[in-house]
Amino acid sequence: MYNKLDKLDLMGGGIDVNRLEKVKHSRGGVTARCPACAEHGSDNTGNHLRIFPNGRYSCIIHTGQLGHEHRRRIYQLVGVRGSSAHIPLIRAIKPKPFQSIYRPTFHNLRLLKPSEMAAISDSRHWPTYAGLQMLEMRELMFYCEEGDDLKDGPCDLGTHPAWLIKDSSGICAQARRLDGKKWFLHGKHVKAKTLAHSLGSYPIGAAAIGNRSTIVLCEGGPDFCAVLGVAFMEDADYEDIAPLCITGAGNEIKDEYLHCFVDKNVIIPAHIDEDNQGMIAAKNWYAKIKKVAREVKRIKLDKVIDNQGEHIKDLSDYMGLLDPDKHLPFRVFEKCLCE
């Protein structure tokens, strides 16, 4: 099944190279300024648009299934149809149909009850569950029921109530047990369960960014769930803040999702782990995102001490320190904690 833009390609659509800016030819095709990006004053260096020898074209910032509307705009601005055009024309070929295998299924999916949100907040010592309510309003957090791996586990393992994060794309979903206990999966106990048929590299929340100017890129579900609560407690403009979740430190940000960060302000609260993997992941994400974002900052959570004099490890821990009746000695959404 082809989208409308692909149908245009099949009917003889191509790109009028004469109407492009900053055109550079090479053995690998043509590089030029993307006309759709140029409409918004972007791509001044002229290297976003790539036209390949087989006729396919793409903006390297807006790629993959999520970039079809951007490609449609490129065609509207500089596209031509038919082989009789007396201008340099790179013709398109039939693309492969998009077939997504990344569609996890959910069991007893519904909205969380206030008592369930309160239980999550209490288990993490958060002062409020207002942030969870906001996530639910944006359709990013749900109740579901998921099971352990019965094939390799003890016979008493079964289905458990859980809270789940996903966005409207349904490409990736991750669940944690409401009782705070671990799942038994693949012969071991783990905190989080990424549902089968999920694309682990997909940043959960990408479909809900919209026009919000600030993105908080988190590692794991608890930090993702803490973002709007922290913003609420700090009187920040939480309506303009979009939480984004990478489900594991080992996942990189793929090029096809870079368009999410274009001209955005990005904050990365790095995990402080004994093996340093959280900091390594944050540095890698920072290096990738800064090429397209307006501004990128990493939060120095290792400088924060909890009430017992211990260093905190993540944004979820920081949320547990906030007290509405006490003065906040520092704020995540201010420059003092960022670099």
C-alpha positions as CSV (number, residue, x, y, z in Angstrom):
1,M,0.0,0.0,0.0
2,Y,1.5,3.3,-1.1
3,N,1.0,6.7,0.3
4,K,-0.1,9.6,-2.0
5,L,3.4,10.9,-2.5
6,D,4.7,7.5,-3.6
7,K,1.8,7.4,-6.1
8,L,3.1,10.7,-7.6
9,D,6.5,9.1,-8.0
10,L,5.0,6.1,-9.8
11,M,3.3,8.4,-12.3
12,G,6.5,9.9,-13.4
13,G,7.3,12.5,-10.8
14,G,10.8,13.9,-10.3
15,I,12.8,16.9,-9.1
16,D,13.6,19.9,-11.2
17,V,17.2,20.4,-10.4
18,N,17.3,23.8,-12.1
19,R,14.9,25.1,-9.4
20,L,17.1,24.1,-6.5
21,E,19.6,26.2,-4.6
22,K,23.2,25.3,-3.8
23,V,23.3,22.3,-6.0
24,K,26.3,20.0,-5.8
25,H,26.8,16.9,-8.0
26,S,28.7,13.8,-7.1
27,R,28.9,10.1,-8.0
28,G,26.3,9.5,-5.2
29,G,23.7,11.8,-6.8
30,V,22.9,15.4,-6.0
31,T,23.0,17.4,-2.8
32,A,21.2,20.7,-2.5
33,R,19.3,23.1,-0.2
34,C,16.0,21.5,0.8
35,P,13.2,23.8,-0.5
36,A,10.8,22.8,2.2
37,C,13.4,23.6,4.9
38,A,14.3,26.8,3.1
39,E,10.7,28.0,3.5
40,H,11.3,28.2,7.3
41,G,14.8,29.7,6.9
42,S,16.7,26.4,7.5
43,D,19.4,24.5,5.6
44,N,21.5,27.6,4.8
45,T,24.5,25.4,4.2
46,G,22.6,23.6,1.4
47,N,23.1,19.9,2.4
48,H,19.7,18.6,3.6
49,L,18.3,17.5,0.3
50,R,19.7,14.3,-1.3
51,I,18.7,13.1,-4.7
52,F,20.0,9.6,-5.4
53,P,21.0,8.1,-8.7
54,N,17.8,5.9,-8.8
55,G,15.7,9.1,-8.6
56,R,14.6,8.8,-5.0
57,Y,14.9,12.0,-3.0
58,S,14.8,12.8,0.7
59,C,15.6,15.5,3.3
60,I,18.2,14.0,5.7
61,I,16.5,15.8,8.6
62,H,13.0,14.6,7.8
63,T,13.2,11.0,6.8
64,G,11.4,7.7,7.2
65,Q,7.7,7.2,7.5
66,L,7.3,10.3,9.5
67,G,8.9,12.5,6.8
68,H,6.3,11.9,4.0
69,E,4.6,15.3,4.5
70,H,7.9,17.0,4.2
71,R,8.7,15.1,1.0
72,R,5.2,16.1,-0.3
73,R,6.1,19.7,0.2
74,I,9.4,19.3,-1.6
75,Y,7.5,17.9,-4.6
76,Q,5.0,20.7,-4.5
77,L,7.8,23.3,-4.6
78,V,10.2,21.8,-7.2
79,G,8.6,18.6,-8.5
80,V,7.7,17.9,-12.2
81,R,5.8,15.2,-13.9
82,G,6.3,13.5,-17.3
83,S,9.3,12.7,-19.4
84,S,8.8,15.6,-21.9
85,A,10.1,18.3,-19.6
86,H,13.0,20.1,-21.2
87,I,15.0,20.5,-18.0
88,P,17.4,18.3,-16.0
89,L,15.2,15.7,-14.4
90,I,16.1,12.9,-12.0
91,R,13.2,10.4,-12.2
92,A,11.9,8.3,-9.4
93,I,11.4,4.6,-9.4
94,K,8.8,2.5,-7.7
95,P,9.4,2.5,-3.9
96,K,8.9,-0.5,-1.7
97,P,5.6,-0.5,0.2
98,F,6.0,0.5,3.9
99,Q,5.4,-2.5,6.1
100,S,5.6,-1.9,9.8
101,I,6.2,-4.9,12.0
102,Y,6.4,-2.6,15.0
103,R,2.9,-2.8,16.4
104,P,2.8,-4.1,20.0
105,T,-0.5,-5.4,21.3
106,F,-2.0,-4.4,24.6
107,H,-4.1,-6.2,27.2
108,N,-6.9,-4.5,29.1
109,L,-5.5,-1.0,28.1
110,R,-7.3,1.8,29.8
111,L,-6.7,5.1,31.6
112,L,-5.1,5.0,35.0
113,K,-7.3,5.7,38.0
114,P,-6.3,8.5,40.4
115,S,-5.6,5.9,43.1
116,E,-3.2,4.1,40.7
117,M,-1.4,7.3,39.9
118,A,-1.2,8.1,43.6
119,A,0.3,4.7,44.2
120,I,3.0,5.3,41.6
121,S,3.8,8.7,43.1
122,D,3.9,7.3,46.6
123,S,6.2,4.4,45.6
124,R,8.7,7.0,44.2
125,H,8.2,9.5,47.0
126,W,6.9,12.2,44.6
127,P,5.0,15.1,46.2
128,T,2.3,15.1,43.5
129,Y,0.9,13.0,40.7
130,A,-0.1,16.1,38.6
131,G,2.6,15.2,36.1
132,L,1.1,11.8,35.6
133,Q,-2.3,13.3,35.0
134,M,-0.8,15.5,32.3
135,L,0.8,12.5,30.6
136,E,-2.5,10.8,30.6
137,M,-4.2,13.8,29.1
138,R,-1.6,13.7,26.3
139,E,-2.3,10.0,25.8
140,L,1.2,9.0,26.8
141,M,0.5,6.9,29.9
142,F,-2.0,4.0,30.5
143,Y,-3.0,1.1,32.7
144,C,-2.5,-2.4,31.2
145,E,-2.0,-6.0,32.2
146,E,1.1,-7.9,31.2
147,G,2.6,-11.2,32.0
148,D,6.0,-12.7,32.9
149,D,7.8,-15.2,30.7
150,L,6.0,-18.3,31.8
151,K,8.1,-20.5,29.6
152,D,11.2,-20.1,31.7
153,G,9.8,-18.9,35.0
154,P,8.3,-20.4,38.1
155,C,4.8,-21.8,37.8
156,D,3.2,-19.0,40.0
157,L,4.2,-16.2,37.6
158,G,1.4,-14.7,35.6
159,T,-0.3,-11.5,34.5
160,H,0.2,-8.3,36.6
161,P,-1.4,-4.8,36.6
162,A,1.1,-2.4,35.1
163,W,1.5,1.2,34.0
164,L,2.6,1.6,30.4
165,I,4.0,4.5,28.3
166,K,3.5,4.8,24.6
167,D,2.3,7.5,22.1
168,S,-0.3,7.5,19.3
169,S,2.1,6.0,16.8
170,G,2.0,2.7,18.8
171,I,5.6,1.9,17.5
172,C,7.1,1.3,21.0
173,A,5.6,0.6,24.4
174,Q,7.2,-0.2,27.7
175,A,5.5,-1.4,31.0
176,R,6.4,-1.5,34.7
177,R,4.5,-3.3,37.4
178,L,2.2,-1.2,39.5
179,D,3.3,-3.1,42.7
180,G,6.9,-2.0,42.0
181,K,8.2,-5.6,41.6
182,K,10.2,-6.8,38.7
183,W,9.2,-8.9,35.7
184,F,10.6,-12.3,35.1
185,L,11.7,-12.3,31.4
186,H,14.2,-14.4,29.5
187,G,15.4,-16.2,32.7
188,K,16.0,-13.1,34.8
189,H,14.3,-10.4,36.7
190,V,14.0,-6.9,35.1
191,K,12.4,-3.6,36.0
192,A,10.9,-2.7,32.7
193,K,9.2,-4.8,30.0
194,T,9.4,-3.6,26.4
195,L,6.4,-5.1,24.7
196,A,6.8,-7.6,21.9
197,H,6.9,-6.1,18.4
198,S,8.1,-2.7,19.7
199,L,10.8,-0.8,17.9
200,G,13.2,-0.1,20.9
201,S,15.0,2.7,19.2
202,Y,11.8,4.7,18.7
203,P,11.7,7.7,21.1
204,I,8.3,7.4,22.9
205,G,6.5,10.7,22.9
206,A,7.8,11.8,19.5
207,A,4.2,11.8,18.1
208,A,3.1,14.2,20.8
209,I,5.8,16.9,20.5
210,G,3.8,19.1,18.1
211,N,4.7,22.8,18.3
212,R,6.2,22.6,21.8
213,S,9.6,24.3,21.9
214,T,11.3,22.3,24.7
215,I,12.0,18.6,24.7
216,V,13.3,16.7,27.7
217,L,15.0,13.6,26.5
218,C,15.0,10.9,29.1
219,E,16.4,7.4,29.6
220,G,13.6,5.1,30.8
221,G,10.0,5.4,31.9
222,P,10.4,6.8,35.5
223,D,12.3,9.9,34.3
224,F,9.8,10.3,31.4
225,C,7.0,10.3,33.9
226,A,8.8,12.8,36.2
227,V,9.3,15.5,33.6
228,L,6.0,17.3,33.7
229,G,5.7,16.8,37.5
230,V,9.1,18.6,37.9
231,A,8.0,21.4,35.5
232,F,4.7,21.7,37.5
233,M,6.6,22.0,40.8
234,E,9.0,24.5,39.4
235,D,6.2,26.7,37.9
236,A,7.8,26.1,34.5
237,D,5.7,26.4,31.3
238,Y,4.8,22.7,31.3
239,E,2.4,23.0,28.4
240,D,5.4,24.0,26.2
241,I,7.5,21.0,27.4
242,A,7.5,17.6,25.7
243,P,8.9,14.6,27.5
244,L,10.7,12.0,25.2
245,C,11.8,8.5,26.3
246,I,14.6,6.4,25.0
247,T,13.9,3.0,26.6
248,G,17.5,2.0,27.2
249,A,21.0,3.5,27.3
250,G,22.1,1.2,24.6
251,N,19.7,2.7,22.0
252,E,21.0,5.4,19.7
253,I,18.9,8.1,18.1
254,K,18.4,7.1,14.5
255,D,18.6,9.6,11.7
256,E,14.9,9.1,10.8
257,Y,13.9,10.7,14.1
258,L,16.3,13.7,14.0
259,H,13.5,15.8,12.6
260,C,11.9,15.8,16.0
261,F,14.7,17.9,17.4
262,V,15.0,20.5,14.6
263,D,14.9,24.1,16.1
264,K,14.0,22.7,19.5
265,N,15.5,23.4,22.9
266,V,16.6,20.0,24.3
267,I,17.4,19.0,27.9
268,I,19.0,15.6,28.6
269,P,18.9,14.5,32.3
270,A,21.7,11.9,32.3
271,H,21.4,8.8,34.4
272,I,24.2,8.4,37.0
273,D,25.0,4.6,36.9
274,E,27.9,2.6,38.4
275,D,28.9,1.4,35.0
276,N,28.7,5.0,33.6
277,Q,26.4,3.8,30.7
278,G,23.9,6.6,31.4
279,M,26.5,9.3,31.0
280,I,27.9,7.7,27.8
281,A,24.4,7.5,26.3
282,A,23.6,11.1,27.2
283,K,26.9,12.3,25.5
284,N,26.1,10.3,22.4
285,W,22.6,11.7,22.2
286,Y,23.9,15.2,22.8
287,A,26.4,14.9,19.9
288,K,23.7,13.6,17.6
289,I,21.0,16.1,18.4
290,K,23.1,19.3,18.6
291,K,23.5,19.2,14.8
292,V,19.8,20.1,14.3
293,A,18.5,21.5,17.6
294,R,18.5,25.1,18.6
295,E,20.1,24.4,21.9
296,V,21.0,21.2,23.8
297,K,21.9,21.0,27.5
298,R,22.7,18.1,29.8
299,I,21.6,18.3,33.4
300,K,24.3,17.6,36.0
301,L,22.3,15.5,38.4
302,D,25.5,14.2,40.0
303,K,25.7,17.5,41.8
304,V,22.4,17.1,43.6
305,I,22.3,15.6,47.2
306,D,19.2,14.0,48.7
307,N,17.9,14.4,52.3
308,Q,20.2,11.5,53.5
309,G,23.3,13.2,52.0
310,E,23.5,10.8,49.1
311,H,23.9,11.7,45.4
312,I,20.8,11.2,43.4
313,K,20.9,9.1,40.2
314,D,18.2,10.5,37.9
315,L,15.3,12.9,37.3
316,S,12.9,10.6,39.2
317,D,15.0,10.9,42.3
318,Y,15.1,14.7,41.9
319,M,11.3,14.8,41.7
320,G,11.3,13.1,45.1
321,L,13.2,16.0,46.6
322,L,10.7,18.6,45.7
323,D,8.5,20.0,48.5
324,P,5.7,22.5,47.7
325,D,6.2,24.1,51.2
326,K,9.9,24.6,50.9
327,H,12.1,26.9,48.8
328,L,13.7,25.2,45.9
329,P,17.5,25.6,46.1
330,F,17.9,24.8,42.4
331,R,15.7,24.3,39.3
332,V,16.0,21.8,36.5
333,F,14.6,24.3,34.0
334,E,17.2,27.0,34.7
335,K,20.7,27.2,33.4
336,C,22.4,26.7,36.8
337,L,22.1,22.9,36.5
338,C,22.9,22.6,32.9
339,E,26.0,22.7,30.6
